[in-house]
Amino acid sequence: MKKIIVIQTAFPGDVILATPVFEALKDMAPGCFLAAVIRPESYPLLKDNPHIDDILIYNKYGNERGLKGIIRISRLIRDYDWAVIIQRYLRSALIAYLAGIKRRTGFGSSGFRFLYTEKKPYHENRHEVLRCLDLTGVAEAGKYRPRIFIMDKARKKTDKLLSDSGIRNSFAVVAPGSVWATKRYPHFAELIDLVKEEFGLEVILLGGADDIEVSKSVVNNSRHKPFDLTGKTDLLVSAGIISRSRITFTNDSAPAHMAAAVETPVVAIFGPTIPEFGFSPYSEKTRVVDNGKLYCRPCSRHGSKKCPQRHFRCMMDLLPEKVIKAARPLIA
């Protein structure tokens, strides 16, 4: 039996964008044993994926920081035949190399491409989903899209949380957090009020434990108080809640890709980054809203802690009314 390992230890949003790779590989190599190496926080997103036979957790920012963690993971995958290495960083390349996997496929733009046996072009102007699929060599990349599989157990947990929180009517989801401060839209409180007044929808706030303070600020500044479930769900239950919503409003962050992966309409707000980097939600039910071609955009590929120009116009000048306008056709 052919054994294939996919290595993607980036943020959860990046893992979601890589999910088509698993389906494509299963189609290309029927009967293969297919596994993933990911960080622990991404595990809920893949645990019910029927295309994945095993998941190996690599806590590279926790107790497996450094060479010891790399060696442990590499020992676990020594009997694999092919490694598909999505990240372009040293750790991911070393894991496959030290494991002695004979076929190691990665992007030719990586500074560590000498550790690969097979190099694929990294097209800057191509969507990340298609770039990931380029690594597999699949002929019909357009037939695959990101997907999160939510099975009965997670569905029941989602429904119970909504019921226990008193949420019984149609609702929208707002995800105000981001690892990068400059990616956080500062007008979510005003946006929530407009969502309630124009669309008649209640609003649920979602996010991780690191987003609790951000969500508290949004609640405090909203006239129409949202239901705050920040920090009360794992990523799979969050995806379940998003799948139940009419529409999701989010920054350029993981919840945008979660919404696309469960086929919920999503308005993604881009500030310091631009969709041309290839990381917009991969769905026809998506609208991207930004503040146009400011002289300083994009200021970075991933966002930053502070605006380099100190005015933060990419977000401050982006009015909630523009976001609502983008949402109207999706709601309709």
NORFEN-V109956 format. One record per residue. N is the residue number from 1. RES is the residue in one letter. OMEGA is omega in whole degrees, -180 to 180 (NA if undefined). BURIAL is 1 if it has 16 or more other C-alpha atoms within 10 Angstrom, else 0. Layout:
# NORFEN-V109956
n=[N & N]
res=[RES & RES]
omega=[OMEGA & OMEGA]
burial=[BURIAL & BURIAL]
This chain:
# NORFEN-V109956
n=[1 & 2 & 3 & 4 & 5 & 6 & 7 & 8 & 9 & 10 & 11 & 12 & 13 & 14 & 15 & 16 & 17 & 18 & 19 & 20 & 21 & 22 & 23 & 24 & 25 & 26 & 27 & 28 & 29 & 30 & 31 & 32 & 33 & 34 & 35 & 36 & 37 & 38 & 39 & 40 & 41 & 42 & 43 & 44 & 45 & 46 & 47 & 48 & 49 & 50 & 51 & 52 & 53 & 54 & 55 & 56 & 57 & 58 & 59 & 60 & 61 & 62 & 63 & 64 & 65 & 66 & 67 & 68 & 69 & 70 & 71 & 72 & 73 & 74 & 75 & 76 & 77 & 78 & 79 & 80 & 81 & 82 & 83 & 84 & 85 & 86 & 87 & 88 & 89 & 90 & 91 & 92 & 93 & 94 & 95 & 96 & 97 & 98 & 99 & 100 & 101 & 102 & 103 & 104 & 105 & 106 & 107 & 108 & 109 & 110 & 111 & 112 & 113 & 114 & 115 & 116 & 117 & 118 & 119 & 120 & 121 & 122 & 123 & 124 & 125 & 126 & 127 & 128 & 129 & 130 & 131 & 132 & 133 & 134 & 135 & 136 & 137 & 138 & 139 & 140 & 141 & 142 & 143 & 144 & 145 & 146 & 147 & 148 & 149 & 150 & 151 & 152 & 153 & 154 & 155 & 156 & 157 & 158 & 159 & 160 & 161 & 162 & 163 & 164 & 165 & 166 & 167 & 168 & 169 & 170 & 171 & 172 & 173 & 174 & 175 & 176 & 177 & 178 & 179 & 180 & 181 & 182 & 183 & 184 & 185 & 186 & 187 & 188 & 189 & 190 & 191 & 192 & 193 & 194 & 195 & 196 & 197 & 198 & 199 & 200 & 201 & 202 & 203 & 204 & 205 & 206 & 207 & 208 & 209 & 210 & 211 & 212 & 213 & 214 & 215 & 216 & 217 & 218 & 219 & 220 & 221 & 222 & 223 & 224 & 225 & 226 & 227 & 228 & 229 & 230 & 231 & 232 & 233 & 234 & 235 & 236 & 237 & 238 & 239 & 240 & 241 & 242 & 243 & 244 & 245 & 246 & 247 & 248 & 249 & 250 & 251 & 252 & 253 & 254 & 255 & 256 & 257 & 258 & 259 & 260 & 261 & 262 & 263 & 264 & 265 & 266 & 267 & 268 & 269 & 270 & 271 & 272 & 273 & 274 & 275 & 276 & 277 & 278 & 279 & 280 & 281 & 282 & 283 & 284 & 285 & 286 & 287 & 288 & 289 & 290 & 291 & 292 & 293 & 294 & 295 & 296 & 297 & 298 & 299 & 300 & 301 & 302 & 303 & 304 & 305 & 306 & 307 & 308 & 309 & 310 & 311 & 312 & 313 & 314 & 315 & 316 & 317 & 318 & 319 & 320 & 321 & 322 & 323 & 324 & 325 & 326 & 327 & 328 & 329 & 330 & 331 & 332]
res=[M & K & K & I & I & V & I & Q & T & A & F & P & G & D & V & I & L & A & T & P & V & F & E & A & L & K & D & M & A & P & G & C & F & L & A & A & V & I & R & P & E & S & Y & P & L & L & K & D & N & P & H & I & D & D & I & L & I & Y & N & K & Y & G & N & E & R & G & L & K & G & I & I & R & I & S & R & L & I & R & D & Y & D & W & A & V & I & I & Q & R & Y & L & R & S & A & L & I & A & Y & L & A & G & I & K & R & R & T & G & F & G & S & S & G & F & R & F & L & Y & T & E & K & K & P & Y & H & E & N & R & H & E & V & L & R & C & L & D & L & T & G & V & A & E & A & G & K & Y & R & P & R & I & F & I & M & D & K & A & R & K & K & T & D & K & L & L & S & D & S & G & I & R & N & S & F & A & V & V & A & P & G & S & V & W & A & T & K & R & Y & P & H & F & A & E & L & I & D & L & V & K & E & E & F & G & L & E & V & I & L & L & G & G & A & D & D & I & E & V & S & K & S & V & V & N & N & S & R & H & K & P & F & D & L & T & G & K & T & D & L & L & V & S & A & G & I & I & S & R & S & R & I & T & F & T & N & D & S & A & P & A & H & M & A & A & A & V & E & T & P & V & V & A & I & F & G & P & T & I & P & E & F & G & F & S & P & Y & S & E & K & T & R & V & V & D & N & G & K & L & Y & C & R & P & C & S & R & H & G & S & K & K & C & P & Q & R & H & F & R & C & M & M & D & L & L & P & E & K & V & I & K & A & A & R & P & L & I & A]
omega=[178 & -180 & -177 & 177 & 176 & -178 & 179 & -175 & 177 & -179 & 180 & 178 & 178 & 178 & 177 & -180 & 179 & -176 & 176 & 180 & -177 & 179 & -180 & -180 & 178 & 177 & -178 & -178 & -178 & 179 & 180 & 172 & -171 & -178 & -180 & 169 & -176 & 173 & -174 & -176 & -179 & -175 & -179 & -177 & -174 & -168 & 179 & -178 & -175 & -180 & -175 & -177 & 179 & 178 & 178 & -177 & 179 & -176 & -170 & 177 & -179 & -174 & 178 & 176 & 176 & -173 & -178 & 180 & 178 & -179 & -180 & -179 & -178 & 178 & -178 & -174 & -177 & -177 & 178 & -176 & -173 & 175 & 174 & -171 & -173 & 178 & -176 & -175 & -172 & -175 & -178 & 179 & -179 & -180 & -179 & -178 & -179 & 177 & 180 & 179 & -171 & 179 & -177 & -175 & 178 & -178 & 180 & 179 & -179 & 176 & -178 & -178 & 178 & 177 & 179 & 171 & -178 & -176 & 179 & 180 & 174 & -176 & -177 & -176 & -179 & 179 & -178 & 177 & -179 & 176 & 178 & 180 & 176 & -179 & -178 & -176 & -179 & -174 & -175 & -177 & -175 & -178 & -176 & 178 & 177 & 179 & 170 & -179 & -178 & -176 & -171 & -178 & 179 & 177 & -179 & 178 & 178 & -177 & 179 & 179 & 178 & -180 & -180 & -180 & 178 & -178 & -176 & -179 & 177 & -176 & 171 & 175 & 172 & 177 & -170 & -172 & 173 & 174 & -177 & -176 & -177 & 175 & -176 & 179 & -173 & -174 & -178 & 180 & 178 & 179 & 179 & 178 & 179 & 178 & 179 & -175 & -177 & -174 & -180 & -177 & 167 & -179 & 174 & 173 & 177 & 177 & 179 & -179 & 180 & -178 & -174 & -178 & 177 & -179 & 178 & 179 & 178 & 180 & -177 & -176 & 179 & 173 & 177 & -170 & 177 & 171 & -175 & 178 & 180 & 179 & -176 & -177 & 166 & -174 & -179 & 177 & 174 & 177 & 177 & 178 & 178 & 180 & 179 & -173 & 176 & -177 & 178 & 175 & -174 & 171 & 172 & -174 & -173 & -179 & 176 & -180 & 175 & 179 & 179 & -176 & 176 & 174 & 173 & 176 & -176 & 170 & -178 & -177 & -178 & 177 & -178 & -180 & -179 & -179 & 179 & 175 & 177 & -175 & 173 & 178 & -174 & -177 & 175 & -180 & -177 & 167 & 176 & 180 & 176 & -176 & 173 & -172 & 173 & -178 & -174 & 179 & -8 & 179 & 176 & -179 & -173 & -172 & -178 & -179 & -179 & 177 & 180 & -180 & 177 & 179 & 176 & -177 & -179 & 178 & -175 & -177 & 179 & -171 & 179 & 179 & 178 & 178 & 178 & 179 & 179 & -177 & -173 & 180 & 179 & 177 & -178 & NA]
burial=[0 & 0 & 1 & 1 & 1 & 1 & 1 & 1 & 1 & 0 & 0 & 1 & 1 & 1 & 1 & 1 & 1 & 1 & 1 & 1 & 1 & 1 & 1 & 1 & 1 & 1 & 0 & 0 & 0 & 0 & 0 & 1 & 1 & 1 & 1 & 1 & 1 & 1 & 1 & 1 & 0 & 1 & 1 & 1 & 1 & 1 & 1 & 1 & 1 & 0 & 1 & 1 & 0 & 0 & 1 & 1 & 1 & 1 & 1 & 1 & 0 & 0 & 0 & 1 & 0 & 0 & 0 & 0 & 1 & 1 & 1 & 0 & 1 & 1 & 0 & 0 & 1 & 1 & 0 & 1 & 1 & 1 & 1 & 1 & 1 & 1 & 1 & 1 & 0 & 0 & 1 & 1 & 1 & 1 & 1 & 1 & 1 & 1 & 1 & 1 & 1 & 1 & 1 & 1 & 1 & 1 & 1 & 1 & 0 & 1 & 0 & 1 & 1 & 0 & 1 & 1 & 0 & 0 & 1 & 1 & 0 & 1 & 0 & 0 & 0 & 0 & 1 & 1 & 1 & 1 & 1 & 1 & 1 & 1 & 1 & 1 & 0 & 0 & 0 & 0 & 1 & 0 & 0 & 1 & 1 & 1 & 1 & 1 & 1 & 1 & 0 & 0 & 0 & 1 & 1 & 0 & 1 & 1 & 1 & 0 & 1 & 1 & 0 & 0 & 0 & 0 & 1 & 0 & 0 & 0 & 1 & 1 & 1 & 1 & 1 & 1 & 1 & 1 & 1 & 0 & 0 & 1 & 1 & 1 & 1 & 1 & 1 & 1 & 1 & 1 & 1 & 1 & 1 & 1 & 1 & 1 & 0 & 0 & 0 & 0 & 1 & 1 & 1 & 1 & 1 & 1 & 1 & 1 & 0 & 0 & 1 & 1 & 0 & 1 & 1 & 0 & 0 & 1 & 1 & 0 & 1 & 1 & 0 & 1 & 1 & 1 & 1 & 1 & 1 & 1 & 1 & 0 & 1 & 1 & 1 & 1 & 1 & 1 & 1 & 1 & 1 & 1 & 1 & 1 & 1 & 1 & 1 & 1 & 1 & 1 & 1 & 1 & 1 & 1 & 1 & 1 & 1 & 1 & 1 & 1 & 1 & 1 & 1 & 1 & 1 & 1 & 1 & 1 & 1 & 1 & 1 & 1 & 1 & 1 & 1 & 0 & 1 & 1 & 1 & 1 & 1 & 1 & 1 & 0 & 1 & 1 & 1 & 1 & 1 & 1 & 1 & 0 & 0 & 0 & 0 & 0 & 0 & 1 & 1 & 0 & 0 & 1 & 1 & 1 & 0 & 0 & 1 & 0 & 0 & 0 & 0 & 1 & 1 & 1 & 1 & 0 & 0 & 1 & 1 & 1 & 0 & 0 & 1 & 1 & 0 & 1 & 1 & 0 & 0 & 1 & 0 & 0]
